[in-house]
Amino acid sequence: MKKEEKIKLRKGKSKAFVFANLTRENVFPCAEKLVELLLKNKIETYMVPKAQESISVSGVNYSEPENALPDVDIVFIIGGDGTILRAAKHAIKYDKPIIGINAGRLGFLSDIEAESLFEIEKLIKEGCPIEKRTVLEIENGEKKTLAINDVFVSKSIPGKIAELFVECNGHEVCRYRADGIVLSTPDGSTAYSMSAGGPVLDTSLNAIIMTPVCPHSLISCSVVFSPEKVITVGSSLITGEKELDVVVDGEKVFELNKNEKITVKCSEKCVKFINLSGRGFYEI
């Protein structure tokens, strides 16, 4: 049986980085309370330099993520799912485990709520398991990015139908006339993919889910690919420039010109979520 990975913070030895969406007023008290709790337990704490304008707690180290993250043990992220998706990509780069604290509207990726910060002491007293989740790697020529939830390919002009082809390991799977196509991780199966009628996958699985969005077809089933597959998506038309937009985890990252395409595959990297609350996937 595979040994479970755990994390336990040690007073006076462990280091933490705290990302907080300080554009939201309700995040301020949560961020300060978290920082105070970490410093009280002698956990060296880092935040981005801009946070210094909002955080009044003394003893915090302010540093850019790329300078501090290589040496920290844990990453705390305070905000909603959008904040977690953005900040987690810094943690993935340095293979650091994360814990999300919900102070936004939607907290599916969060492990605890803002009012339950006291539970963090469990990390010091007994330690908590780490759950590894699938991440997608998207390539457009020499440009690369990662997706924790999903990648969405659609027409650049809103309201226009996209004509798309999909290949798996170089073999054509299907062609769609649709608003777009979502390729998601099991984590992302409860996000846009589910809204488009896709299946919900247990986050312990490793797979790629493809779901067409509003296809102009009598057949609109999702397809689940095994993790070793490489999926290619592009326009089946040859006319027009800036034909397609590629949106990753809710943010536009590429414009595909004619004859361009993207490849999507499971990354060798993973996102490490700390299960502090003890809740399972189905409880959430």
N, C-alpha and C positions, 0 to 999 in steps of 0.2 A: 504494500500500500504506500502511495506517495506521501511523504512527510509534509504535514501542514506547515506553511510558513507563518511565522508570528513576528510581532514587533512589541518590544517592551522598552519604555523610556527609562533612562537612568539619571537620577538627580546629580547635577554637577558635571555630567558627561555628554548628555544628548543635546542635539540642536534641532530647532524647528523653524520653518519658514511659514509665515502667515500671509496669505493673499486675502484681501477683503475688498468687496465692491463698495468703495466709500462714496460712490455717487448716490447711494441710498441712505437716507437719514437713519433708518432703523438698524443699519449695520454698525454704526458708531459704537453704541453701548455694548454690543455683542463682541466686537473686535477688542475693545479695551478690557472687557471682562476676561476674555480668552488670554490676552497677553499677560494680564495680572496673574491669572491662574498658572500659566507656564513659568513665569518668573518666580512666583512663590515656591514652585517646586524645583527651582534651580535648573530650568531648561533654557538654554541660551536661545534667544528668539530674534528672528530677522523679519523685516518687512521692506517693501520697496521704498525708496527715498521720498516719493510723493506722499506716502502715508504720514510722514512726519508733520504735515500741515494739519492733520486731523486727530492724531493719537497723542494724548497728553501724558501717557504713562512713561516714566523714566526707566532706563535700563534696556530699551529696545535697540537693536543694531539695525541700521538702515543700509541696504545694499541692493544692487540690481540682481535679479534672479540668477543670471549666468555666473555671477561671482560667488554667490552664497550657496546655491543649490548643490554643487558637487560635494559639499561637506556636511549637509544637514541629514538628519535621520528621518524626518517626517514633514509633510506639507499639509497645513490646514487651509481650507478654502471656505470663506464665509460669503454667502450670497445665494442666488438661485441657481438653477441648472445651467444657465448661460455662463455665469461666472465660473462654475466648476469646469465646464467644457473648455473654456479659454485657458484657465490657470493650469488645468491638469496636463496640458501639452508641454508646459515647462517641466513638470514632474516626470513625465514619460521620457523626455530627453535624457534625464539623469537617473532614470530607473528608481525614482523615489515613491514610496507609498503615500497615498493621500486620504484625507478624511474631510467630507463635506459637511458644513454646518448650514442648515437652511435658514436664511433670513430674507428670502424672496417669496414669490407667489407659488412657484412650482418647485418641489424639492425631491423629485424622484431619484436623483443621483446623490442626494444628501443622506448621511447616515443618522444624524441627530438634529433636533431642533435647537434654536438659539437658547431656549429656556432650560435646556438639558446639558449645559456645559459642564456641570459637576461630574458627569459620566466620564470625562476625559481622564480623571484621576485613575481610572481602571487601567489606562495605558502604562501607568507608573507602578501600580500595585501588583498587577497580574499579567499584563500584556493582552494583545488581541490578535486574532487571525487576519491574514491578508488574502484577499481574493483577487486573482489575476483575470482580467477581462480582455477580450479580443479588441484589437485596434486595426483599422483599415489603412493601407498605404495607397495613396492616389498619385499617379504620375501623369504628367503632361509634358512630353519631351524630357528636358532636363529638370523641369520643375517638379518638386515633390511636396506632399503635405500628408498629414495624418488625420483620420476621422475616428472619434470615439463613438459617436452616434451614427452618423450617416453622411452620404454624399448624394446630392440631388442634381440631376442634369435636366435642364429645361430650355425652352426658347428664350432668347434674350429679350424679345418684345413680349410684354405681358398680354395674355389672351390669345396668343398664336399657338397653334398645335405644332409640337415638335415631331419630326420624323426621324426615328432613331433605330440603329442596329445594335444588337448585343451579341458578343462572341464570348465563348468560354474556351480557353487554351487554343485560340485561333480558329475554332469552329463556330459557325453561326448558330445561335440559339433561337433568335426571333427578331422580328422587326415590329416596331410599334409606331402608331400615330396616337399621340397622347400629350397631356400637359407636361409630362416628364417621367423620369424613372428615378426611384429611390433605391440605393444600395446601402444596406445597413448592417451593423453588428447586432448580436443578440441584445446588447444594452440598448441599442437604438430601435429594437423591434417594438418597443412600447412608445416610440415617439412618432415621427412623421409616417413611418412605414405602417404602423398600426392604424393611423388615421386614414391611410389610403387603402385599408382592407387587408394588410399583410398579417402574417401569423406572429404570435408572441412566442419568443424562444427563451428558454431558461438561460440566464447569463453565464452559467458554467459551461455552456456549449461553445464550440468554436466553429463559426460558419459565416457565410455571406448571404444575406437575404435580398432578393431583387423583387421590387413591387412597382408595377406601372401605376401612374397617377392619372385617373380619369381617361383610360384608353378608349379610343374609338374602335371598339372591337367587342364581339360577343364573348371572347375568351380573355379574361383579365386576371388569371391566376398568378400568384407569387411563385417564385422559384427559389429554393434554398440550395446553395452551392457548398461543397465541402471545402475545408480551409486551404487546401493546396492549389485550388483553382485560381486562374488569372482571368478576370473579366475585363472585356474591352467594350467601351461605349462611344459611339460617335454619330454624326449625322449621316443619314442615308441620302441626303441631298448634296449636290455639288455647287449650288448657287448661293450667293450671298456671303458677306463677311460678318464676323461676330455672330455666328449662327446660333451658338449655344452658350449658356451660362452654367458654371459648375459651382454649386453652393455646398460647402463642407461645414457641418455642425452649425448651420444657420448663417454662415458668413460666405459671401461670394469670394472665390479665390482665383478662378480662371475664367477667361473667355475663349471659347474654342472657335477658331476661324475655320473656313472650309477645308476639308480634308484632314483636320486635326481630330484626335481622339484621346480619351483617357484610359488608363489601365487601373484596375482596382484589385487589390489582393490583401490577404491577411498579413499584417506586418510581423516581423520577428520581435518587435517591441510589444509591450502590453501595458495596460493601465492597471495599477495596483490600488484597489480600494480596501481600506481598513474597515473591518466589520466590528465596530465598537458596540453597537446597540444589540447585536445578537440576532437581529431580524433576518429572516430568509427572504428569498426572491418573491415567493408567493404571498407572504405577509404584506410586503410592500405593495 
